[in-house]
Amino acid sequence: MDNENKKFIDVETNQIEEVNESVFENNLIHKNPKKKKRMFFNVVLALIIAIIGGLSGSGVTYLMIKNTNAINQSTKSYVSPTFTEDTSAETLSTTDAFNKVAPAVVIVSTKGLSSNGFVPQQVEGIGSGFIINEEGDILTNYHVIQGANEVKVTLSNGKEVNATVVNYDEAQDVAMIKVESGTVIPAVAELGDSDQIYPGAQVIAIGTPLSKEFAQTLTQGVISAVNRNVQGQNGTNINLIQTDAAINPGNSGGPLVNSKGQVIGINSMKIGTQLGGTSVEGMGFSIPINEVKTKIDSLSKPILNLGIQVREITSDLAKKYNLSEGIYVQGVEEFSSAEKAGIKVGDVITKFDNKKITTFNELKELKSGKNIGDTIKLGIVRDNKEIEITVTLADKTK
């Protein structure tokens, strides 16, 4: 790869936001180092919420949520809501509910590059997921596959197969991955109705805590609360189910299951320890499955790919390092649309079809209005000169 144009930026990890476009866009083979950013935020009520899983050496990243509305506890008088039990399906024993869902639960193993600054280091992660159709689509958490350049799935029968990232919703912390063509699907999970859950209802969580040796672990508990309003890692408020069923590192992306053997949530995070060392137990959170159902169609469609790894250059960093404000190209994927068009490491993308862009989200939003095979014009600053490059958009899963 041509690295002659690459500039060295020596900054602290919290000074510059890094986004791996190739991961976001289903490109699972990197040729350039990528740093896994650990997300840290202020704590609500001094609580550390651990996102269970993800790509890191320990398999755990941490999310500290802000003081307002993280877990939405109003200071006004609170009127307890009334819940009605759903009796539309047969109630199963814990064993039967587990046996119904467990064959569809998978281990999601990831590999990627993490770095301190620009120094690459190979790291591995582990999480869980569950199969939702015979085509081999699997729901998991976004943070499980974030930063991965290799994804493998271990089925309930023990067979390990390759998988690709199809799409994701970062704000909701949901991702869709797909097993390789020809894979025999052992089972498909039945999706339930998370609007029918209520505090006190029996639930089980299934997943792979800590390592593959503990695959298909079942933990049991109840719904502790519904509609918990938690502020996520990008500042977006997420509506979550609270449960006391044990959720541990590696459970991320696994199903939360009701007494009918239906998936009513995706296990996502837990409250860990208060600042000061006070231990907190029995507070896990899951994404309501109804909020995911509405996204399944869009998650099944691949995101358009450029094939670049980027960092956002703020105005302050632009001044400090004599760069243009925009999207700094840290890496270019071999054989990608970007490489074919002539984009180089060290380029700063400032325009998309003559529209000024400074963040990756702006780039992603503009791409969302395009189709595979469309051409776009990127305004780029290279060696302090403005140039324009035409790129043809592609789907890297094909």
C-alpha positions in Angstrom: 0.0 0.0 0.0 1.1 3.5 -0.7 1.9 5.1 2.6 4.0 8.0 1.4 1.3 10.5 2.0 0.5 9.4 5.5 1.0 11.9 8.3 1.8 11.0 11.8 -0.7 12.4 14.4 0.4 11.9 18.0 -2.7 12.6 20.1 -4.4 11.2 23.1 -7.2 8.7 22.5 -9.8 11.2 23.7 -8.7 14.0 21.4 -9.7 12.5 18.1 -12.6 10.3 17.1 -11.7 7.2 15.1 -14.1 5.4 12.8 -13.4 2.3 10.8 -15.4 2.8 7.6 -14.5 -0.6 6.3 -16.0 -2.3 9.4 -19.1 -0.1 9.2 -19.4 -0.9 5.6 -18.9 -4.7 5.8 -15.3 -4.7 4.8 -13.8 -7.4 6.9 -10.2 -7.4 5.6 -7.9 -4.6 6.7 -4.5 -3.7 5.4 -4.0 -0.8 7.7 -3.7 -0.5 11.5 -6.8 0.4 13.4 -7.2 1.5 17.0 -10.1 0.2 19.0 -11.5 3.2 20.8 -12.7 2.5 24.3 -15.7 4.7 25.1 -15.7 6.5 28.4 -18.4 8.8 29.6 -19.6 10.4 32.8 -21.5 8.3 35.2 -25.2 8.6 36.1 -25.5 8.2 39.9 -21.8 7.2 39.8 -22.7 3.9 38.2 -20.4 2.2 35.7 -22.4 0.4 33.0 -20.4 -2.3 31.3 -21.1 -3.2 27.7 -20.7 -6.9 27.9 -18.4 -8.1 25.1 -16.9 -6.3 22.2 -13.5 -6.3 20.6 -10.9 -5.9 23.2 -8.2 -7.9 25.0 -10.5 -8.8 27.9 -13.7 -8.9 25.9 -15.2 -6.1 27.9 -15.5 -2.4 27.1 -17.1 0.2 29.5 -19.8 2.8 29.1 -20.3 5.4 31.8 -23.6 7.2 31.2 -24.3 10.8 32.0 -26.1 12.2 35.0 -29.3 13.2 33.2 -31.8 10.6 32.1 -29.4 7.7 31.9 -31.7 5.6 33.9 -34.8 7.8 33.8 -35.8 8.3 37.4 -38.0 11.3 37.6 -37.9 13.5 40.7 -41.7 14.0 40.4 -44.2 11.7 42.1 -44.3 8.3 40.4 -47.4 6.4 39.6 -46.8 2.7 39.2 -48.1 1.4 35.8 -50.5 -1.5 35.5 -49.3 -4.5 33.5 -51.4 -7.3 32.1 -50.0 -10.8 31.7 -49.9 -12.3 28.2 -51.6 -15.7 28.2 -51.7 -16.2 24.4 -49.1 -18.9 24.3 -48.2 -21.9 26.4 -45.9 -21.3 29.4 -42.9 -23.6 29.3 -40.6 -24.8 32.0 -37.2 -23.2 32.2 -35.7 -26.3 30.7 -38.1 -26.4 27.8 -37.7 -22.7 27.1 -34.0 -23.1 27.0 -34.2 -26.2 24.7 -36.4 -24.3 22.3 -34.1 -21.3 21.9 -30.5 -22.6 22.6 -30.0 -24.4 19.3 -30.3 -21.0 17.6 -27.8 -19.3 19.9 -24.3 -18.8 18.5 -20.9 -17.7 19.7 -19.5 -14.6 17.8 -15.7 -14.5 17.7 -13.9 -11.5 16.4 -10.4 -10.4 15.6 -9.1 -6.9 14.8 -6.4 -4.4 15.3 -6.2 -2.2 18.3 -3.5 0.4 18.8 -2.1 3.0 21.2 -1.9 5.9 18.8 -0.9 4.3 15.5 0.8 1.2 16.9 -1.2 -1.9 15.9 -1.9 -4.8 18.2 -4.0 -7.9 17.4 -6.9 -8.3 19.8 -9.7 -10.8 20.0 -13.2 -10.6 21.3 -16.2 -12.8 22.0 -19.9 -12.3 22.2 -23.2 -14.0 21.5 -25.9 -13.9 18.9 -29.0 -15.8 17.7 -30.2 -16.9 14.3 -33.4 -15.3 13.1 -34.1 -17.0 9.7 -33.1 -19.9 7.5 -30.9 -17.7 5.4 -28.4 -17.5 8.3 -29.0 -13.9 9.5 -27.9 -13.4 13.1 -28.7 -10.6 15.4 -26.1 -9.4 17.9 -24.8 -6.2 19.4 -23.0 -3.6 17.4 -20.3 -3.3 20.0 -19.6 -7.1 19.7 -18.4 -6.7 16.1 -17.1 -3.1 16.2 -13.6 -2.9 15.0 -13.5 -6.5 13.8 -11.7 -7.4 10.6 -12.6 -11.1 11.0 -15.8 -12.6 12.3 -16.5 -16.3 12.9 -19.6 -17.9 14.3 -19.7 -21.1 16.3 -23.1 -22.8 15.9 -24.8 -24.8 18.6 -23.6 -28.0 17.1 -20.0 -26.9 17.6 -19.3 -26.1 13.9 -17.4 -22.9 13.3 -18.1 -20.9 10.1 -17.1 -17.6 8.6 -19.5 -14.7 8.9 -19.8 -11.2 7.4 -21.2 -8.0 8.9 -24.2 -7.1 6.9 -25.4 -3.9 8.6 -25.7 -2.2 12.0 -27.4 0.5 14.0 -24.8 2.0 16.2 -27.2 4.1 18.2 -29.3 1.1 19.1 -26.3 -1.1 19.5 -27.6 -3.7 17.1 -25.9 -5.5 14.3 -26.8 -8.1 11.7 -24.2 -10.7 10.6 -24.6 -13.5 8.2 -23.0 -17.0 8.1 -21.3 -18.1 4.9 -23.4 -19.5 2.0 -24.1 -23.2 2.3 -24.1 -23.3 6.1 -26.7 -25.7 7.5 -28.8 -23.8 10.0 -29.5 -25.8 13.2 -32.4 -23.7 14.4 -34.2 -20.4 14.2 -35.2 -18.4 17.2 -38.8 -17.3 17.6 -39.2 -13.6 18.2 -41.7 -12.6 20.9 -43.5 -9.4 21.8 -41.5 -7.3 24.2 -44.5 -5.0 24.6 -46.2 -7.8 26.6 -43.5 -8.1 29.3 -44.0 -6.9 32.8 -42.1 -6.7 36.1 -41.9 -10.0 37.8 -42.2 -12.1 34.6 -39.8 -15.0 34.5 -37.0 -14.7 31.9 -33.8 -16.5 31.0 -30.6 -15.3 29.4 -28.5 -17.5 27.1 -25.0 -16.8 25.9 -21.3 -17.4 26.2 -19.9 -15.6 29.3 -16.1 -15.1 29.4 -15.0 -17.8 26.9 -16.1 -20.6 24.6 -15.7 -23.1 27.4 -18.9 -21.6 28.9 -21.0 -21.7 25.7 -24.8 -22.1 26.0 -24.8 -20.8 29.6 -28.3 -20.3 31.0 -29.1 -17.7 33.7 -32.5 -17.2 35.2 -34.3 -14.2 36.7 -37.2 -11.8 36.3 -38.0 -8.6 34.5 -37.1 -6.0 37.0 -38.4 -3.0 35.1 -39.4 -1.9 31.6 -38.8 1.2 29.6 -35.5 2.1 31.3 -34.2 5.2 29.5 -30.4 4.8 29.2 -28.1 7.1 27.4 -25.9 5.1 25.1 -22.3 5.5 24.1 -23.0 8.1 21.3 -25.3 10.1 23.5 -28.5 8.6 22.1 -31.2 7.6 24.7 -32.0 3.9 24.4 -35.1 2.2 25.8 -34.1 -0.9 27.6 -35.5 -3.8 29.6 -34.0 -4.2 33.1 -33.5 -7.8 34.4 -31.8 -9.5 37.3 -30.9 -12.5 35.2 -27.1 -12.6 35.3 -25.4 -11.0 32.2 -21.7 -11.4 32.0 -18.8 -10.6 29.6 -19.5 -12.6 26.4 -23.3 -12.6 26.9 -23.6 -9.5 24.7 -25.9 -10.1 21.7 -27.5 -13.2 23.2 -31.2 -13.5 23.7 -33.3 -12.7 26.7 -36.1 -15.2 26.6 -39.6 -15.3 28.1 -41.4 -18.3 29.6 -42.8 -19.2 26.2 -39.4 -19.7 24.7 -39.6 -16.5 22.6 -36.8 -13.9 22.3 -38.0 -10.6 23.9 -34.7 -8.8 24.1 -31.0 -8.7 23.1 -28.7 -8.7 26.1 -26.5 -5.6 26.0 -25.1 -4.2 29.2 -25.0 -4.4 33.0 -24.3 -2.1 35.9 -20.9 -2.9 37.3 -19.4 -0.9 40.2 -20.0 2.5 41.7 -17.2 4.9 41.7 -15.6 4.3 45.1 -15.8 0.5 44.8 -19.3 -0.4 45.9 -20.4 -3.5 44.1 -23.7 -3.6 42.2 -25.3 -6.9 41.3 -28.5 -8.0 39.5 -28.9 -5.0 37.2 -28.6 -6.2 33.6 -30.2 -4.5 30.5 -31.5 -5.8 27.2 -32.7 -4.1 24.0 -36.5 -4.8 23.5 -37.0 -7.1 20.5 -39.9 -5.0 19.2 -37.6 -2.1 18.7 -35.3 -4.4 16.6 -38.0 -6.0 14.6 -38.8 -2.7 12.9 -35.1 -2.5 11.8 -34.7 -6.1 10.5 -35.4 -5.2 6.8 -32.9 -2.3 6.8 -30.4 -4.3 8.7 -30.6 -7.0 6.1 -29.4 -4.6 3.4 -25.7 -4.0 3.1 -24.3 -0.5 3.6 -22.4 1.0 0.7 -18.6 0.8 1.0 -15.7 3.0 0.2 -13.0 0.9 1.9 -11.3 3.4 4.1 -10.4 3.7 7.8 -10.8 7.3 9.0 -10.4 9.7 11.8 -12.4 12.9 12.3 -10.2 16.0 12.3 -11.7 18.8 14.4 -10.9 22.5 13.9 -8.5 22.4 16.9 -6.7 19.4 15.6 -6.6 20.8 12.2 -4.8 23.9 13.5 -2.5 21.9 15.7 -1.3 19.5 13.0 -1.7 21.8 10.0 -4.4 19.7 8.5 -7.7 20.6 6.8 -10.8 20.1 8.9 -12.6 17.0 7.7 -12.2 13.2 7.6 -8.6 12.0 7.7 -7.9 8.8 5.8 -5.9 6.6 8.1 -6.1 3.4 5.9 -7.2 2.3 2.5 -8.4 -1.2 1.9 -6.7 -3.1 -0.9 -8.8 -3.6 -4.0 -11.4 -1.3 -2.6 -13.4 1.5 -4.4 -11.2 4.0 -2.6 -7.9 2.4 -3.7 -9.2 2.0 -7.3 -10.1 5.7 -7.4 -6.7 6.8 -6.1 -7.5 7.8 -2.5 -4.4 7.7 -0.4 -3.5 7.5 3.3 -3.1 11.0 4.6 -5.9 12.5 2.4 -8.5 14.6 4.1 -12.0 14.3 2.7 -13.8 17.7 2.9 -16.6 17.4 0.4 -19.1 14.8 -0.8 -20.7 15.8 -4.2 -19.8 19.4 -3.5 -21.3 19.3 0.0 -19.0 20.1 2.9 -18.5 17.3 5.4 -16.5 17.2 8.6 -17.8 14.0 10.3 -18.1 10.4 9.5 -21.8 10.5 10.2 -22.3 13.1 7.6 -20.4 10.9 5.1 -22.5 7.9 6.0 -25.7 9.9 5.7 -24.9 11.1 2.3 -23.9 7.6 1.2 -27.2 6.3 2.4 -29.0 8.1 -0.4 -26.9 6.3 -3.0 -27.0 2.8 -4.6 -24.4 0.2 -5.5 -22.7 1.3 -8.7 -23.3 5.0 -8.2 -20.4 7.4 -8.6 -19.7 10.2 -6.2 -17.3 13.1 -6.2 -15.1 13.5 -3.1 -13.3 16.8 -2.4 -9.9 16.0 -1.0 -7.0 18.0 0.4 -3.7 16.4 -0.3 -0.4 18.1 0.4 -2.3 21.3 1.0 -3.8 21.2 -2.5 -7.5 20.6 -3.2 -8.3 17.9 -5.7 -11.5 16.0 -6.7 -11.7 12.2 -7.0 -14.6 10.2 -8.5 -15.4 7.0 -6.6 -17.8 4.2 -7.6 -19.7 2.8 -4.6 -19.6 -0.9 -3.9 -20.9 -3.5 -1.5 -17.8 -5.3 -0.1 -19.9 -8.4 1.0 -20.2 -9.3 -2.7 
